[in-house]
Amino acid sequence: MGNISGLKIDLSKLFGGDDALHLAASERDRELVRDGREAVGLTVGIPKRQADKAQGPKDDLDNLMDALDALDL
């Protein structure tokens, strides 16, 4: 991702790359292969951070992020 004065831009979306989950899995697979191990692809999930944390009510920032995620770029 690029970073311009505090604004994060997902360059993979801008240039038509894979989504973040697929990118993370392929980066992990590259490192596994470099280490002499077998690639696992998406058969092994990417753990979500704070998965055990209860979701609270959405605020204005959450709503803004949801609206930005819904844009078809």
N, C-alpha and C positions, 0 to 999 in steps of 0.2 A: 504494500500500500504506500502511496505517496503521502506526504504531510506538508501542507502549505499553511503557515502561521496558525497552527492549531486545528485546521480543518483536515480531516482525514478523507482521502479520496481512494476508493477501491479501483485501482488501475485495471484489475482483471475484468471488471464489469465494463469499464470504459473501452478496453481493447478486445472484448469478447472472449476472455479466458474462462476457465472453469470456476465453479463456485468455491467458496472458502473451504467447505468440507472436502471436496475432491482435491484441492490444492494441498491441504494439510495431509491427506492420506498419501498423495504422491511424494511429498517431501519426506514423510516418514519412511515410505518404501525405499526411496533413494538412499537414505541413511542406513536402513537395515541391510540393503544389498552391499553398500560400502563396507559394512561391518562383517560381511560374510554370512549374513542371515538371509532368510527367505522373505520376500515381500508378502504382505498380508492384504493389501488393497483395502476395500471397505468391509471385509469380513470381520475385522476387529474395529470396533467403533472408536471414534474420537471422543474422549470424555468431555462432558460439558462442565465448565467451571461453575461452581456454586449450584450444582444440580440439586443438592439437598436443601437449599435455601428456599423458604416459602416466598412465593411471589406476592408482593404488596400491590396496592392500588396504583394504577398508572397516573403519571403526572403529565404536565405539558411537554416535557422533553421526551417522554415515552411516546406520546401521541405524534410528536414531530418525527421521531425516528421511524415509527410505523408508517407514516405518510411517505417518508423518503424511501423506505424499503418497498413500498407499493408502486413507486414510479417505474415505468418500463424504459430503462435506459439501454 
